[in-house]
Amino acid sequence: MNEGSLSTERHPRLRILIPVVVAIAFLMEQLDSTIITTAIPDMARSLATTPVRLNLAVTACVLTLAVLIPLSGWFADRFGARRIFIVALAIFTVGSALCGIARSFSMLIATRVVQGVGGAMMTPVGRLILLRSFPRRELVTAMTYMTFPAILGPVIGPLLGGLLTTYSSWRWIFYVNLPFGLAGMALAARYTQELPGDPAVKFDFPGFLMFGCAVALLQIGLESVGRLELPAAAIAGLFLVAAALLLAFARYARHVRLPVVDLTLFRRRTFAVGTLAGGLCRIALNGTPFLLPLMLQVGFGMSPIGSGSLTFIASGGAIIVRLFIARLLRTLGFGRVLIGSAIAGSAALAGFTLLGPGTPRWVIGLYVLVFGLTRSTQFMTSNTLSYSDTPSEQLSRATSLGGLAQQLTVSFGVSLSAVLLGILNRHGQTLTPARFHEVFLLTALLPLLAIPGFRRLRPQDGALVSGYRSVPRG
């Protein structure tokens, strides 16, 4: 696409409005994935079921997201990104309203699937709209708007869920989406630019069947590992079948012109490093929103609201990072920032072992802010790198594959933390701070494993986006 034809070039105010529209969708999806966990006990009583069974309300949405995210790129190419984005917002908003009025356990599960259908298209297509609306030189600024809700959601969700459930009703954790959804649809229709779809784009049904089943089994396996509800042999079987289906799809995709998932994207160094090496860091750092509230409540004896108010401070890191990330990338380049933030993230995870029940609240809050700072730097940088050198014609497929990878790193991060906690506390004793400290130390190793991947980057990688000046001239 000619950058002179971009809507943000012709109308500068859209440089704020378009990221706001996309951020609304991201915040809705991220909030929804975390806000429900705090309300599960109240929801179980209201719907005459058990908290364990009600975990299916979380799994149903997450599983739908994982399976359908790869379809988002095809829908955007076939029908137009703006149209699909507005439809996805509408589906998610309607699904939220239906979840709020659910009168039975089965109705809640069905309506959570509806939310998942909307969310699977909403965030990848929103990312695509953002990438297509800004010239590459302004992509860092645009991506900070997009990444901020992804960082904010997991830390604000439990606190907001606790407040709504305590002082109102669990149904409001779904109703809170309605004004955001309506505003998002109105703003998207008014301010985003439509690119016509291509009726000639064919849907790869065999590829979707293979890849979708593989992702579904992988997601079920990750959820089962985290909850330890299935025998180890059954979980291993799920992973083996998923791996076999992924290998079959990889062979199949070589002979298809437009497969449902474009694995050739991994041949591009910036996408591969941002998605795979960055994914290792995200696994470790995504486990903390699950692990930290547990440590504060179970290990340190804090109340849910007290714990939530401290974990919420991590979102301040995203605000601070937005102020200097563009200058940092321009000065150091992607490679140095990613290596530095991986080392800092590893140190920050290990540093949680220094906190205990007697640590003053203000010290914990300050440390959580520092952790949020390192986490936000890593997330924003790796996310931006993934799309920095991707050609415009591949962006729709890149956003669906990247979105799927990020979804899986969230699931794997939570599952890994839960499994490590279960192994270290295998005798079923009361969880002590020492057990949480051990898990933090183990997960701190993962960001270090990503450093060899980050070292593959060359100075010129993503330079058009970062503005890094030490680019070899040839």
Secondary structure, DSSP 8 states (H G I E B T S, - for coil): --GGG-HHHH-TTHHHHHHHHHHHHHHHHHHHHHHHHHHHHHHHHHTTS-HHHHHHHHHHHHHHHHHHTTHHHHHHHHH-HHHHHHHHHHHHHHHHHHHHT--SHHHHHHHHHHHHHHHHHHHHHHHHHHHHHS-GGGHHHHHHHHHHHHHHHHHHHHHHHHHHHHHS-TTHHHHTHHHHHHHHHHHHHHHS------TT----HHHHHHHHHHHHHHHHHHHHHHHT-S-HHHHHHHHHHHHHHHHHHHHHHTT-SS-SS-GGGGGSHHHHIIIIIHHHHHHHHHSHHHHHHHIIIIIT---HHHHHHHHGGGHHHHHHHHHHHHHHHHHHHHHHHHHHHHHHHHHHHHHGGG--TTS-HHHHHHHHHHHHHHHHHHHHHHHHHHHHS--GGGHHHHHHHHHHHHHHHHHHHHHHHHHHHHHHTTT-----HHHHHHHHHHHTHHHHHTHHHHTT--TTTTHHHH--S-----
